[in-house]
Amino acid sequence: MSAPASRPGRLVRSPVVLRDGQWWLVSGAGSVLATDPTFTSMLDGFAQAMAAADQAVADVRARQSEPPASAAGGQR
């Protein structure tokens, strides 16, 4: 029921929050602990996929901010 690769917090654009290794459904009326193992394993997978996507975006941005490689042979 925990997401070891995820950091605590709300999944983007969702009413789901990971607190102390447990998934909670949160609304203005209150919070409910998610206990269904199939549902929580899906949340774990989604959180891991989101973390991987965030890392991929960060990698692309880091590459874009690197100076371009100089052309072999110099300028013409």
C-alpha positions in Angstrom: 0.0 0.0 0.0 3.0 2.3 -0.1 4.8 3.9 -3.0 8.5 3.6 -2.2 9.6 5.5 -5.3 7.2 8.4 -4.6 7.7 11.3 -2.4 4.8 12.4 -0.1 2.3 14.7 -1.5 -0.6 15.1 -3.8 -0.6 13.5 -7.2 -0.9 16.2 -9.8 -4.6 17.1 -10.7 -6.0 14.4 -8.5 -7.7 14.1 -5.1 -5.1 11.6 -4.0 -2.4 12.2 -1.4 0.4 10.0 -0.2 1.0 10.4 3.6 3.3 8.3 5.6 3.2 5.6 3.0 -0.6 5.4 2.8 -2.8 6.7 0.0 -5.7 9.0 1.0 -8.6 10.3 -1.0 -9.1 13.9 -0.1 -12.1 16.3 -0.6 -13.5 19.3 1.0 -15.7 17.1 3.2 -12.7 15.1 4.6 -10.2 12.3 3.9 -10.7 8.6 3.4 -7.8 6.0 3.6 -7.5 4.0 0.4 -7.3 0.4 1.5 -8.0 -1.6 -1.6 -4.7 -3.3 -2.6 -5.5 -3.2 -6.4 -6.4 0.5 -6.3 -3.3 1.4 -4.2 -1.0 -0.6 -6.4 -2.4 1.3 -9.4 -1.7 4.5 -7.5 1.8 3.3 -6.8 2.4 2.6 -10.5 0.9 6.0 -11.5 3.1 7.8 -9.0 6.2 6.0 -10.3 5.3 6.8 -13.9 4.8 10.5 -12.9 8.2 10.6 -11.2 9.8 9.0 -14.2 8.1 11.6 -16.5 9.2 14.4 -14.3 12.8 13.1 -14.4 12.7 12.8 -18.2 11.5 16.4 -18.5 14.2 17.6 -16.1 16.8 15.7 -18.2 15.6 17.3 -21.5 15.6 20.8 -19.9 19.2 20.2 -18.6 20.3 19.2 -22.1 18.6 22.2 -23.7 20.5 24.5 -21.3 23.9 23.1 -22.2 26.0 25.0 -24.7 25.9 23.5 -28.2 28.8 21.3 -29.2 31.3 23.1 -31.4 31.5 22.0 -35.0 34.6 20.0 -35.9 37.0 21.9 -38.2 36.0 25.3 -37.0 34.1 28.0 -38.8 34.0 28.5 -42.6 
